Amino acid sequence: MSAVIHLQALGLTEYEARAYTALLALGRAVPARVARQAGIPRPKIYETLERLEGRGLAARVGQNPLEYAPLSAREYLARARRSFDDRLGALDRDLSRLAPDPAPEAVYHLYGEAAIRSLCEDLTLNARRSVYMAGDLPLGERLERLTPRGVDLHRASLVGLPAIAAEGQRAFLLARDGEAAVIAHFIEEGASGEAHGVHTHNPVVIHLIEGYVQLAAQHPAGSR
């Protein structure tokens, strides 16, 4: 059951996740019935339900017989979301103290198609104002779908324009929010070599990419 897997990812044990989903299905039940529904050994069900009670996911609603009922899944998710956001905030502060933001002039070399595509996806998903991209049709289509709503998207083809990649390679350009950019060269099928590129926060490079994408969009073969 996918809900059990997702609950485990949030920190519940397998037995806790199975018992909680069983309680949600049953409404309220004696431990033995929860054990049968969840497929948990009866000797384990009591301690499992007690742990759920400690997590605020279940409550005892009767003593004779002893019964348990599930507490709100929505409230648990809200607590988990707040806890996750708090952890992310703390991590962000700790990492900021360990390493400053990269210098604008820094250029980072990228190797491997998977790594380049992953970085392009991350940059696009985090866009707040604008995304400029050109080249590599499949990647461009995916990133267009990932572009957040309200972000100003500029996308163009490089067909018919002077080549910016060596023979057997295809280029891809991406600039986000005037803050970050990727220039990538992917390897054509059958050609030798490894996909490579650069990632930078250099405003000059970013501005050049934005201008090149705008120029490509004005070209008859490059408009989309």
Order of alpha helices (4+ residues) and beta strands (2+ residues): alpha-alpha-alpha-alpha-beta-beta-alpha-beta-alpha-beta-alpha-beta-beta-beta-beta-alpha
